[in-house]
Amino acid sequence: MIPRYTRPEMASIWEPQTRFKIWFEIEAHAADALAELGTIPKEAAKTVWAKAKDATFDVARIDEIERETKHDVIAFLTHLAEIVGPEARFVHQGMTSSDVLDTCLNVQLTRAADLLLADLDKVLAALKKRAFEHKMTPTIGRSHGIHAEPVTFGLKLAYAHAEFSRAKERLIAARKEVATCAISGAVGTFAQIDPRVEEHVAKAMGLVPEPISTQVIPRDRHAMYFSTLGVIASSVERIAVEIRHMQRTEVLEAEEFFSEGQKGSSAMPHKRNPVLSENLTGLSRMVRAYVTPALENVVLWHERDISHSSAERMMGPDATVTLDFALVRLAGLIDKLLVYPANMQKNLDRLGGLVHSQRVLLALTQKGASREDAYKLVQRNAMPVWRGEGDFLQLLKKDAEVKKYLSDAEIEEQFDLGYHLKHVDTIFKRVFGES
């Protein structure tokens, strides 16, 4: 990804130097296991570690070799031999390139997942803090973008907290699923290398052995990983779009923090735009864009091909780097979000009490009116108010047919805002527990 949307912690996972360091560790741990099995001299394995453990690999040199060999792993092994010396001939015994490449990729994906899980914790903390802050701040709930019934702003944030809690659970599962190691040799049969080598390398690299590989680790694992990132990105965009709507001038129930010296427009000095939320929408699209190639990478020819390789070289770093940036940005956005309860109340009152129409409908049915008749009575009094003609409460009180069922006091009782919020505590306990 471009530096603008890249955080150094995630970027470092995908840097060439990090990749070659992981490749070396895979090869060196395999050499240790081979030495214990008596396949190679123990001194050779010790020499590999001693000479290359703290080495800085020459990326330019590896690239130079690859221009001739047209093979990245061979280029690396050739450079490693330049560092280690004659004992390097014992490296990569019985292994194939995919053993190194696939195991390395899974190490990188698990490390990336750990950072993303930490990012999710920041988002969850910000959502919880602001949810409790506005637990009982009434605002209008909307369906189809139209005023429906009252909710609280805290409930909106609690909904997001529950959503990102599910996201965390999915990412934990996706991390576990992708954290496998394959050191099984050509076509995955272990013909040239003992399965115990794989077990040793897996443990050393924080992975588990792949139960069965075909020379490559099955790509359904990776498809689930990137699909999970795509779902998380959709959750990011969902709340970003919510904030974008709430910041509209006609709504202005909440808006992004606007710092001292910040400029909203090169032409109009008055502008305060939801640029962070809009940015999150765009970044979310990019993360989701990698889901389709991840799914298509599942389908490889026979025991292996490399049609997945070029896509993964881009999608691995790009999807994780982008989502990492987006999650951290979202956490900051929520933490500093400006909330305007007075505007929320103003919007709640904007339809002259129509938000209580369902309560009136139900009250009429409780008093003996059929649901069809009750609906007609409520709707005929609601429509003038919708057009800006009159007050809903007063119109109901003047309607003789309504008064056959409900007294003025009983009608007024249906306009209690608190009635809509009586189960907020119950919902919060479901989301956040008893704390």
C-alpha positions as CSV (number, residue, x, y, z in Angstrom):
1,M,0.0,0.0,0.0
2,I,1.0,3.6,-0.4
3,P,2.6,5.3,2.7
4,R,-0.4,7.5,3.3
5,Y,-2.4,4.5,4.5
6,T,0.3,2.4,6.0
7,R,1.4,2.0,9.6
8,P,5.0,0.9,10.2
9,E,4.1,-2.0,12.5
10,M,2.1,-3.7,9.9
11,A,4.4,-2.7,7.0
12,S,7.4,-4.2,8.7
13,I,5.8,-7.7,8.5
14,W,5.8,-7.5,4.7
15,E,9.2,-5.9,4.1
16,P,11.7,-8.1,2.1
17,Q,14.2,-8.2,5.0
18,T,11.5,-9.6,7.3
19,R,10.5,-12.2,4.6
20,F,14.0,-13.3,4.1
21,K,14.5,-13.6,7.9
22,I,11.5,-15.9,8.1
23,W,12.8,-17.9,5.2
24,F,16.1,-18.3,6.9
25,E,14.4,-19.4,10.2
26,I,12.3,-22.0,8.4
27,E,15.4,-23.4,6.7
28,A,17.6,-23.3,9.8
29,H,14.9,-25.0,12.0
30,A,14.5,-27.6,9.3
31,A,18.3,-28.1,9.4
32,D,18.2,-28.6,13.2
33,A,15.6,-31.3,12.8
34,L,17.5,-33.0,10.0
35,A,20.6,-32.9,12.1
36,E,18.8,-34.6,15.0
37,L,17.6,-37.3,12.6
38,G,21.1,-37.8,11.4
39,T,20.3,-36.7,7.9
40,I,22.9,-33.9,8.0
41,P,25.9,-33.2,10.3
42,K,25.0,-31.4,13.5
43,E,27.9,-29.1,13.1
44,A,26.5,-28.0,9.7
45,A,23.2,-27.0,11.3
46,K,25.1,-25.1,14.1
47,T,27.1,-23.3,11.4
48,V,24.0,-22.2,9.5
49,W,22.6,-20.5,12.7
50,A,26.0,-19.1,13.8
51,K,26.8,-17.4,10.5
52,A,23.3,-16.2,9.4
53,K,21.2,-15.7,12.5
54,D,22.1,-12.1,12.8
55,A,22.8,-11.5,9.2
56,T,21.2,-8.6,7.2
57,F,20.3,-10.1,3.9
58,D,21.3,-8.2,0.9
59,V,18.0,-7.6,-0.9
60,A,19.6,-6.1,-3.9
61,R,21.9,-9.1,-4.2
62,I,19.0,-11.5,-4.0
63,D,17.2,-9.6,-6.7
64,E,20.3,-9.7,-8.9
65,I,20.6,-13.4,-8.6
66,E,16.9,-13.8,-9.3
67,R,17.2,-11.9,-12.5
68,E,19.4,-14.7,-13.7
69,T,17.7,-17.7,-12.0
70,K,14.1,-16.5,-12.5
71,H,13.4,-18.2,-9.1
72,D,13.1,-16.3,-5.8
73,V,13.8,-19.2,-3.4
74,I,16.9,-20.4,-5.4
75,A,18.1,-16.8,-5.4
76,F,17.8,-16.6,-1.6
77,L,19.5,-19.9,-1.1
78,T,22.4,-18.8,-3.3
79,H,22.8,-15.7,-1.3
80,L,22.5,-17.7,2.0
81,A,25.3,-19.9,0.7
82,E,27.5,-16.8,0.2
83,I,26.9,-16.0,3.9
84,V,27.1,-19.5,5.4
85,G,29.8,-21.1,3.2
86,P,30.2,-24.8,2.3
87,E,27.8,-26.0,5.0
88,A,25.0,-24.3,3.1
89,R,24.8,-27.5,0.9
90,F,22.9,-29.1,3.8
91,V,20.2,-26.5,3.7
92,H,16.9,-27.2,2.0
93,Q,17.5,-31.0,2.1
94,G,14.4,-32.7,0.8
95,M,12.4,-29.5,0.7
96,T,10.6,-27.7,-2.1
97,S,10.1,-24.0,-2.6
98,S,6.5,-24.0,-1.4
99,D,7.5,-25.4,1.9
100,V,9.4,-22.1,2.5
101,L,7.0,-19.8,0.7
102,D,3.7,-21.1,2.2
103,T,5.0,-21.5,5.7
104,C,6.4,-18.0,5.6
105,L,3.2,-16.5,4.3
106,N,1.3,-18.1,7.1
107,V,3.7,-16.8,9.6
108,Q,3.2,-13.3,8.2
109,L,-0.6,-13.7,8.1
110,T,-0.7,-14.8,11.8
111,R,1.5,-11.9,12.8
112,A,-0.7,-9.5,10.8
113,A,-3.8,-11.1,12.5
114,D,-2.3,-10.3,15.9
115,L,-1.9,-6.7,15.0
116,L,-5.5,-6.6,13.6
117,L,-6.8,-8.2,16.8
118,A,-5.1,-5.5,18.8
119,D,-6.7,-2.9,16.5
120,L,-10.1,-4.4,17.1
121,D,-9.6,-4.1,20.8
122,K,-9.0,-0.4,20.4
123,V,-12.2,-0.1,18.3
124,L,-14.1,-2.1,20.9
125,A,-12.8,0.0,23.8
126,A,-13.8,3.3,22.0
127,L,-17.3,1.9,21.2
128,K,-17.9,0.7,24.8
129,K,-16.7,4.0,26.3
130,R,-18.9,6.1,24.1
131,A,-21.9,3.7,24.3
132,F,-22.1,4.0,28.1
133,E,-21.6,7.8,27.8
134,H,-24.7,8.0,25.6
135,K,-26.6,5.0,26.9
136,M,-29.7,7.0,27.5
137,T,-29.2,9.8,24.9
138,P,-32.4,9.6,22.9
139,T,-32.2,9.8,19.1
140,I,-34.4,8.8,16.2
141,G,-34.2,5.3,14.8
142,R,-34.6,5.2,11.1
143,S,-35.7,2.5,8.6
144,H,-35.2,3.1,4.9
145,G,-33.6,6.4,6.0
146,I,-37.0,7.6,7.3
147,H,-37.9,8.4,10.9
148,A,-39.2,5.2,12.7
149,E,-39.2,5.1,16.5
150,P,-36.9,6.4,19.2
151,V,-33.7,4.6,20.1
152,T,-30.6,5.9,22.0
153,F,-27.2,6.8,20.5
154,G,-25.7,4.4,23.0
155,L,-27.7,1.6,21.4
156,K,-26.3,2.5,18.0
157,L,-22.8,2.2,19.5
158,A,-23.6,-1.0,21.4
159,Y,-24.8,-2.5,18.1
160,A,-21.5,-1.7,16.6
161,H,-19.7,-3.1,19.6
162,A,-21.5,-6.4,19.3
163,E,-20.7,-6.5,15.5
164,F,-17.0,-5.9,16.1
165,S,-17.0,-8.5,18.9
166,R,-18.2,-11.0,16.4
167,A,-15.5,-9.7,14.0
168,K,-12.8,-10.4,16.6
169,E,-14.1,-14.0,17.2
170,R,-14.0,-14.6,13.4
171,L,-10.5,-13.2,13.1
172,I,-9.3,-15.4,16.0
173,A,-10.8,-18.4,14.1
174,A,-9.3,-17.3,10.8
175,R,-5.9,-16.9,12.4
176,K,-6.0,-20.4,13.8
177,E,-7.1,-21.8,10.5
178,V,-4.2,-20.2,8.6
179,A,-1.5,-20.9,11.2
180,T,-0.3,-24.1,9.5
181,C,3.1,-25.2,8.3
182,A,4.0,-27.5,5.4
183,I,7.5,-29.1,5.1
184,S,6.4,-32.1,3.1
185,G,8.6,-31.8,-0.1
186,A,7.6,-32.2,-3.7
187,V,3.8,-33.0,-4.1
188,G,3.5,-33.3,-0.3
189,T,4.4,-36.9,0.2
190,F,7.3,-36.5,2.6
191,A,9.3,-38.9,0.2
192,Q,12.5,-36.9,0.6
193,I,12.0,-35.5,4.1
194,D,10.8,-37.0,7.4
195,P,7.4,-35.6,8.8
196,R,9.2,-35.0,12.1
197,V,11.0,-32.1,10.4
198,E,7.7,-30.5,9.7
199,E,6.6,-31.0,13.3
200,H,9.8,-29.3,14.6
201,V,9.6,-26.3,12.2
202,A,5.9,-25.8,12.9
203,K,6.5,-25.7,16.7
204,A,9.5,-23.4,16.3
205,M,7.5,-21.0,14.1
206,G,4.4,-20.9,16.2
207,L,2.3,-22.9,13.7
208,V,0.8,-26.4,13.6
209,P,1.6,-29.1,10.9
210,E,-0.7,-29.0,7.9
211,P,-2.5,-32.4,8.0
212,I,-2.2,-32.9,4.3
213,S,-0.7,-30.7,1.7
214,T,-0.3,-31.2,-2.0
215,Q,3.0,-29.3,-2.2
216,V,1.1,-26.2,-1.3
217,I,-1.0,-25.5,1.8
218,P,-4.7,-25.6,0.9
219,R,-5.9,-22.2,-0.1
220,D,-9.3,-22.6,1.4
221,R,-7.6,-21.6,4.6
222,H,-6.4,-18.3,3.0
223,A,-9.8,-17.7,1.4
224,M,-11.4,-17.8,4.8
225,Y,-8.8,-15.5,6.2
226,F,-9.3,-12.8,3.5
227,S,-13.0,-13.3,3.6
228,T,-12.9,-12.5,7.3
229,L,-10.9,-9.3,6.6
230,G,-13.6,-8.4,4.0
231,V,-16.4,-8.8,6.5
232,I,-14.6,-6.7,9.0
233,A,-14.1,-4.0,6.4
234,S,-17.8,-4.1,5.7
235,S,-18.4,-3.5,9.4
236,V,-16.0,-0.6,9.3
237,E,-17.9,0.9,6.4
238,R,-21.3,0.3,8.0
239,I,-20.5,2.5,11.0
240,A,-18.6,5.0,8.8
241,V,-21.7,5.5,6.6
242,E,-23.8,5.9,9.8
243,I,-21.5,8.8,10.9
244,R,-21.5,10.3,7.4
245,H,-25.3,10.5,7.5
246,M,-25.4,11.9,11.0
247,Q,-23.0,14.6,10.0
248,R,-25.1,15.9,7.1
249,T,-26.1,19.5,7.6
250,E,-29.8,18.7,7.7
251,V,-29.2,16.1,10.4
252,L,-26.1,17.1,12.4
253,E,-26.6,14.7,15.3
254,A,-22.8,13.9,15.4
255,E,-19.7,14.8,13.5
256,E,-16.1,14.1,13.2
257,F,-13.7,16.0,15.5
258,F,-12.4,19.1,13.7
259,S,-9.0,20.1,14.9
260,E,-7.5,23.5,15.3
261,G,-6.1,24.7,11.9
262,Q,-8.0,22.0,10.0
263,K,-9.4,23.1,6.6
264,G,-12.5,21.5,5.1
265,S,-12.5,22.9,1.6
266,S,-10.0,24.8,-0.6
267,A,-12.9,27.0,-1.8
268,M,-15.4,27.3,1.0
269,P,-13.9,28.2,4.4
270,H,-17.1,27.2,6.3
271,K,-16.9,23.5,5.4
272,R,-16.5,20.7,7.9
273,N,-16.7,17.4,5.9
274,P,-16.8,13.8,7.1
275,V,-13.5,13.1,5.4
276,L,-12.4,10.3,7.8
277,S,-15.6,8.4,7.4
278,E,-15.5,8.8,3.6
279,N,-11.9,7.6,3.7
280,L,-12.9,4.5,5.6
281,T,-15.6,3.7,3.0
282,G,-12.9,3.8,0.3
283,L,-10.4,1.7,2.2
284,S,-13.1,-0.8,3.0
285,R,-13.8,-1.3,-0.7
286,M,-10.1,-2.0,-1.2
287,V,-10.0,-4.7,1.5
288,R,-13.1,-6.4,0.1
289,A,-11.6,-6.3,-3.4
290,Y,-9.1,-9.0,-2.4
291,V,-11.8,-11.4,-1.3
292,T,-12.6,-12.6,-4.8
293,P,-9.0,-13.5,-5.8
294,A,-8.6,-15.2,-2.4
295,L,-11.6,-17.4,-3.3
296,E,-10.4,-18.0,-6.8
297,N,-6.9,-19.0,-5.4
298,V,-8.5,-22.1,-3.9
299,V,-8.7,-23.7,-7.4
300,L,-5.2,-24.9,-8.4
301,W,-4.1,-27.5,-11.0
302,H,-3.4,-30.9,-9.5
303,E,-0.8,-30.9,-6.7
304,R,0.2,-27.3,-7.4
305,D,0.6,-24.3,-9.7
306,I,1.5,-20.7,-9.0
307,S,-1.6,-18.9,-10.3
308,H,-2.2,-17.9,-6.7
309,S,1.3,-16.6,-6.1
310,S,1.1,-13.2,-7.9
311,A,-2.2,-12.4,-6.3
312,E,-1.0,-13.2,-2.8
313,R,2.1,-11.1,-3.2
314,M,-0.2,-8.1,-3.4
315,M,-3.2,-9.1,-1.4
316,G,-1.3,-10.3,1.7
317,P,0.3,-6.9,2.4
318,D,-2.3,-4.7,0.9
319,A,-5.4,-6.2,2.6
320,T,-3.7,-6.4,6.0
321,V,-2.0,-3.0,5.8
322,T,-5.2,-1.3,4.6
323,L,-7.5,-2.9,7.3
324,D,-4.9,-2.1,10.0
325,F,-4.9,1.6,9.0
326,A,-8.7,1.7,8.8
327,L,-9.3,0.1,12.2
328,V,-6.9,2.5,13.9
329,R,-8.5,5.4,12.2
330,L,-12.0,4.2,13.2
331,A,-11.0,3.8,16.8
332,G,-9.8,7.4,16.8
333,L,-12.9,8.6,15.0
334,I,-15.2,7.1,17.6
335,D,-13.1,8.2,20.5
336,K,-13.2,11.9,19.4
337,L,-16.7,11.9,17.8
338,L,-18.6,15.1,18.6
339,V,-22.2,14.2,19.6
340,Y,-25.1,16.7,19.7
341,P,-27.9,15.5,22.0
342,A,-29.9,18.7,21.4
343,N,-30.0,18.1,17.7
344,M,-31.0,14.5,18.3
345,Q,-33.9,15.7,20.4
346,K,-34.8,18.3,17.7
347,N,-34.9,15.7,15.0
348,L,-36.9,13.4,17.3
349,D,-39.6,16.1,17.6
350,R,-39.4,17.0,14.0
351,L,-42.4,14.9,12.9
352,G,-44.7,16.3,15.6
353,G,-45.1,13.1,17.6
354,L,-45.5,10.6,14.7
355,V,-42.8,8.4,16.2
356,H,-45.4,7.3,18.7
357,S,-47.9,6.1,16.0
358,Q,-47.4,2.4,16.8
359,R,-48.1,2.9,20.5
360,V,-51.4,4.6,19.6
361,L,-52.2,1.8,17.1
362,L,-51.6,-0.9,19.8
363,A,-53.6,1.0,22.4
364,L,-56.6,1.2,20.1
365,T,-56.5,-2.6,19.5
366,Q,-56.2,-3.2,23.3
367,K,-59.4,-1.2,23.7
368,G,-61.3,-3.2,21.2
369,A,-60.6,-1.8,17.7
370,S,-59.7,-4.2,15.0
371,R,-56.1,-3.8,13.8
372,E,-57.3,-2.7,10.4
373,D,-59.6,0.0,11.8
374,A,-57.0,1.1,14.3
375,Y,-54.4,1.4,11.5
376,K,-56.8,3.6,9.4
377,L,-57.6,5.8,12.4
378,V,-53.9,6.4,13.2
379,Q,-52.8,6.8,9.6
380,R,-55.5,9.4,8.7
381,N,-54.3,11.6,11.6
382,A,-50.7,11.0,10.8
383,M,-50.7,12.0,7.2
384,P,-51.6,15.7,7.7
385,V,-48.8,15.9,10.2
386,W,-46.4,14.3,7.7
387,R,-47.3,17.1,5.4
388,G,-46.7,19.7,8.1
389,E,-50.4,20.3,8.8
390,G,-51.0,20.1,12.5
391,D,-49.9,18.2,15.6
392,F,-50.4,14.5,15.9
393,L,-51.4,14.5,19.6
394,Q,-54.0,17.2,19.1
395,L,-55.4,15.7,15.9
396,L,-55.9,12.4,17.7
397,K,-57.7,14.1,20.6
398,K,-60.1,15.8,18.1
399,D,-60.9,12.6,16.3
400,A,-64.3,11.4,17.5
401,E,-63.7,7.8,16.4
402,V,-60.4,7.6,18.3
403,K,-62.1,9.1,21.3
404,K,-64.6,6.2,21.3
405,Y,-61.7,4.0,22.5
406,L,-59.2,6.3,24.2
407,S,-59.5,9.2,26.6
408,D,-57.2,12.3,26.3
409,A,-55.1,11.0,29.2
410,E,-54.8,7.6,27.5
411,I,-53.8,9.2,24.3
412,E,-51.2,11.3,26.0
413,E,-49.8,8.3,27.8
414,Q,-48.8,6.8,24.4
415,F,-46.5,9.8,23.8
416,D,-44.0,8.9,26.6
417,L,-40.5,8.8,25.2
418,G,-39.2,6.8,28.1
419,Y,-41.5,3.9,27.2
420,H,-39.3,3.3,24.2
421,L,-36.1,3.1,26.3
422,K,-37.3,0.8,29.1
423,H,-35.2,-2.1,27.9
424,V,-32.0,-0.3,27.2
425,D,-30.4,-1.8,30.3
426,T,-31.4,-5.3,29.2
427,I,-29.8,-4.8,25.8
428,F,-26.6,-3.3,27.3
429,K,-26.3,-6.3,29.6
430,R,-26.6,-8.6,26.7
431,V,-23.8,-6.8,24.8
432,F,-21.5,-5.8,27.6
433,G,-22.4,-8.3,30.4
434,E,-23.1,-7.2,33.9
435,S,-20.1,-4.8,34.2
